[in-house]
Amino acid sequence: MTLDNTSAPKVFILLGFSSHPWLERPLFTVALIAYICTLVGNFTIIVVCRLNPHLDSPMYFFLSNLSFLDLCFTTTTIPQLLLNLWGPDKSITYGGCVTQFYIFHFLGATECILLAVMSLDRYIAICKPLRYPAIMHQHLCVLLVAMAWLSGLANSLLQSSLTIQLPLCGNNKVDNFLCEVPVMIKMSCVDTTFNLIMLSIVGTFYSLVPLSLILVSYGFIVASVLRIQSSEGKKKAFNTCGAHVIVVFLFYGPVIIMYTQPSNINSQDKDKFMSLFYSLVTPMLNPFIYTLRNKDMKGAMKKLLVSLYHQRTEQR
């Protein structure tokens, strides 16, 4: 199938939540607060991980990458959502729409792989603690993160490039608040069976395969933790892994529903709220989940705040 330039509109209309106009202003307030919390929370984690030498470990290297990823992920869609919710103009340019779904799927697939990498790190740390420093050396950590980013880019180039070739026959109304591959496929005026099959296959690979690896890793982790004699050791191990398990649940749930069976989802409102959940809610909650359940992170943040306070006091 070739790209039909005559069918591509110059401007798309993001219908978003316009069918519920009474919801737009309250949702704008909620989205703005959540976006600010996302920026502050994830930026704080990156700064703390970079400045505190005690957090110079693979776990916090992966966590800072996840925070950077979440910052990019939300910034790809939420500013446009806020603009559309605030005023009557719901438009986005063709180039802006294409850029949005390329980047959105690039970052989304990257996060799927990165969460699996983080579970591998926890498995080695708990099940093979004596060999952990030798196995999870800096070169391997960088390689694993690079693999996550490159695999996400490959997914985006495949799915988005297939989608951009679909003729729209002048249809420019996007029934969502963002340009996303499943929504764009539904807008096409030709048979999209191949695209839906590819979306389902690739979506299954990038969601269920990493999730299966995560579940296997945590199966071994639970078995190893149960063999620990000390109750304090068990508590520490479960607290270390608990935050990651919660994040995995919050991210993968909506993604699996949206991408493994896209043709079976009939409710557009359901699609929108699912997209809103994993593009805004999950990135906002990640910093709180990791900091509230991590003594090292809370201690590092406290030291940073005390240091900043003393610096300001000395300047006065």
C-alpha positions in Angstrom: 0.0 0.0 0.0 1.4 3.4 -0.9 0.9 6.8 0.7 -2.0 8.7 -0.8 -0.9 12.3 -0.4 -4.2 13.7 -1.7 -6.1 12.0 1.2 -3.9 13.4 3.9 -5.5 16.5 5.6 -3.3 19.4 6.5 -4.9 19.6 10.0 -6.5 17.0 12.2 -9.2 17.7 14.8 -8.7 16.0 18.1 -12.2 15.4 19.3 -10.9 14.3 22.7 -13.6 14.7 25.3 -15.7 17.2 23.3 -18.7 14.8 23.5 -18.7 15.6 27.2 -18.1 19.4 27.2 -18.9 19.7 30.9 -15.9 17.5 31.6 -13.3 19.6 29.8 -12.5 22.2 32.4 -12.4 19.9 35.4 -10.3 17.5 33.4 -8.0 20.4 32.4 -7.4 21.2 36.1 -6.7 17.5 36.9 -4.4 17.0 33.9 -2.5 20.2 34.7 -1.9 19.3 38.3 -1.0 15.7 37.3 1.4 17.0 34.6 3.2 19.3 37.0 3.5 16.5 39.6 4.9 14.3 36.9 7.5 16.8 35.9 8.5 17.6 39.4 8.5 14.0 40.6 10.5 12.5 37.8 12.9 15.4 37.5 13.6 15.1 41.2 14.4 11.4 40.9 16.8 12.0 38.1 18.6 14.8 40.0 18.8 12.8 43.2 20.1 9.7 41.4 22.7 11.8 39.7 23.9 13.8 42.7 23.9 11.2 45.4 27.0 8.8 45.2 25.2 6.2 47.4 22.7 5.8 44.6 25.3 4.9 42.0 24.0 1.4 41.3 22.3 -0.3 38.4 18.9 -0.1 40.1 19.0 3.7 40.3 20.6 3.9 36.9 17.5 2.1 35.4 15.2 4.1 37.6 16.6 7.5 36.4 16.2 6.2 32.8 12.5 5.3 33.6 12.0 8.8 35.0 13.5 10.4 31.9 11.3 8.2 29.7 8.2 9.2 31.7 9.1 12.9 31.3 9.3 12.5 27.5 6.3 10.3 27.4 3.9 12.7 29.0 5.4 15.8 27.3 4.6 14.2 23.9 0.8 14.3 24.5 -0.2 16.3 27.6 0.6 19.8 26.6 -1.5 19.3 23.4 -4.3 17.9 25.6 -4.2 20.9 27.9 -4.4 23.3 24.9 -7.4 21.4 23.5 -9.2 21.3 26.8 -8.7 25.0 27.6 -10.0 26.5 24.3 -12.3 25.9 21.4 -9.4 25.1 19.0 -9.0 21.3 18.9 -6.7 21.1 15.9 -3.2 19.7 15.4 -1.2 19.9 12.2 -0.6 16.9 10.1 3.1 17.0 10.9 2.4 17.4 14.6 0.1 14.4 14.6 2.5 12.2 12.7 5.4 13.3 15.0 3.2 12.6 18.0 2.3 9.0 17.2 5.9 8.2 16.1 7.3 9.4 19.4 4.5 8.1 21.5 4.9 4.5 20.3 8.7 4.8 20.4 8.6 5.7 24.1 5.8 3.3 25.0 7.6 0.3 23.5 10.8 1.4 25.2 9.1 1.5 28.6 7.8 -2.1 28.1 11.3 -3.4 27.5 12.9 -1.2 30.3 10.5 -2.5 32.9 11.6 -6.1 31.9 15.2 -5.0 32.2 14.5 -3.7 35.7 13.0 -7.0 36.8 16.1 -8.8 35.5 18.2 -6.5 37.6 16.1 -7.3 40.7 16.3 -11.0 40.0 20.1 -11.0 39.9 20.4 -8.7 42.9 18.2 -11.0 45.1 18.8 -14.5 43.7 22.5 -14.1 42.9 23.7 -11.3 45.3 27.4 -12.5 45.4 27.7 -12.3 41.6 25.6 -9.2 41.2 28.5 -6.6 40.9 30.3 -8.8 38.4 27.2 -9.5 36.3 25.5 -6.0 36.4 28.5 -4.0 35.5 28.3 -0.5 33.9 28.9 -1.7 30.4 26.0 -4.2 30.5 23.7 -1.7 32.1 24.3 0.8 29.3 23.9 -2.0 26.8 20.5 -3.1 28.2 19.2 0.5 28.3 20.4 1.0 24.7 18.7 -2.2 23.7 15.4 -0.9 25.2 15.6 2.4 23.4 16.5 0.8 20.1 13.8 -1.8 20.3 11.3 0.9 21.0 12.5 2.9 18.0 12.2 -0.3 15.8 8.6 -0.8 17.0 7.7 2.8 16.2 9.3 2.8 12.7 7.3 -0.4 11.9 3.9 0.4 13.3 3.8 4.1 12.5 5.2 3.7 9.0 2.6 1.1 8.2 -0.1 3.4 9.6 1.0 6.6 7.8 0.5 4.8 4.5 -3.2 4.3 5.0 -5.3 6.7 3.0 -7.8 8.7 5.0 -10.0 10.0 2.1 -10.2 13.4 3.7 -11.1 12.2 7.1 -9.5 14.5 9.7 -11.4 13.9 12.9 -9.4 11.9 15.5 -11.7 10.5 18.1 -9.2 10.7 20.9 -7.1 13.4 22.6 -3.9 12.2 20.9 -2.7 10.7 17.6 -2.3 7.1 18.4 -1.8 4.1 16.0 -5.0 2.2 16.9 -7.1 5.4 16.5 -5.5 6.4 13.2 -6.1 2.9 11.8 -9.8 3.2 12.5 -9.9 6.5 10.5 -8.7 4.8 7.3 -11.2 4.4 4.4 -9.7 1.1 3.2 -9.4 -2.5 4.5 -7.1 -2.4 7.5 -7.0 -6.1 8.4 -3.3 -6.3 7.8 -2.6 -3.3 10.0 -4.8 -4.6 12.8 -3.1 -8.0 12.6 0.4 -6.5 12.7 -0.7 -4.2 15.6 -2.0 -7.2 17.5 1.2 -9.3 16.8 3.7 -6.5 17.6 1.5 -5.3 20.6 1.5 -8.9 22.0 5.3 -9.1 21.6 6.0 -5.8 23.3 3.5 -6.3 26.1 3.0 -10.0 26.8 6.6 -11.2 26.2 8.3 -8.6 28.5 5.5 -9.2 31.1 6.1 -12.9 30.9 9.8 -12.3 31.6 8.9 -10.1 34.5 6.5 -12.7 36.0 9.2 -15.4 35.6 11.8 -13.2 37.3 9.5 -12.5 40.2 8.6 -16.1 40.5 12.3 -16.9 41.2 12.5 -13.8 43.4 9.6 -14.9 45.6 11.0 -18.4 45.9 14.4 -17.0 46.9 12.9 -14.5 49.4 10.9 -17.2 51.1 14.2 -19.1 51.8 15.6 -16.1 53.7 15.5 -16.8 57.4 15.5 -13.2 58.7 12.1 -11.5 58.7 13.8 -8.2 58.3 15.6 -9.5 55.2 12.3 -10.7 53.7 10.7 -7.3 54.3 13.6 -5.4 52.7 13.5 -7.7 49.6 9.8 -7.4 49.2 9.9 -3.6 49.7 12.7 -3.3 47.0 10.6 -5.2 44.5 7.1 -4.1 45.5 7.4 -0.7 43.9 8.4 -2.2 40.6 5.5 -4.7 40.7 3.0 -1.9 41.2 4.5 0.1 38.3 4.3 -2.9 36.1 0.7 -3.5 36.9 -0.3 0.1 36.3 1.5 0.3 33.0 0.9 -3.1 31.4 -2.8 -3.4 32.3 -4.1 -0.6 30.0 -1.5 -1.3 27.3 -2.5 -5.0 27.0 -6.2 -4.0 26.7 -5.4 -1.4 24.0 -2.9 -3.2 21.8 -3.3 -6.9 22.0 -7.0 -6.8 20.9 -7.5 -3.4 19.3 -10.3 -4.5 17.0 -12.4 -5.8 19.8 -12.6 -2.5 21.7 -15.9 -0.8 20.8 -16.1 2.0 23.4 -14.3 5.1 22.3 -14.6 6.6 25.7 -12.9 3.5 27.1 -10.1 4.0 24.7 -9.6 7.6 25.7 -9.5 6.9 29.4 -7.1 4.0 28.9 -4.8 6.2 26.8 -5.0 9.0 29.5 -4.2 6.5 32.2 -0.9 5.2 30.8 0.1 8.5 29.3 -0.5 10.6 32.4 -1.5 8.7 35.5 1.1 6.0 35.5 4.1 8.4 34.9 2.7 10.7 37.6 2.5 7.8 40.2 5.9 6.2 39.4 8.0 8.7 41.4 5.7 8.5 44.4 5.6 4.7 44.3 9.4 4.4 44.1 10.2 7.1 46.7 7.6 6.1 49.3 8.7 2.5 49.3 12.4 3.1 49.2 14.4 4.2 52.3 17.5 5.0 50.3 15.7 7.3 47.9 13.8 9.0 50.8 17.1 9.5 52.7 18.8 10.9 49.6 16.0 13.3 48.9 16.1 14.4 52.5 19.8 15.1 52.3 19.4 17.0 49.1 16.7 19.2 50.7 18.8 19.8 53.8 21.8 20.7 51.6 19.7 23.2 49.5 18.3 24.7 52.7 21.8 25.3 54.2 23.0 26.8 50.9 20.1 29.3 50.9 20.7 30.1 54.5 24.4 30.8 53.9 23.6 33.0 51.0 21.4 35.2 53.1 
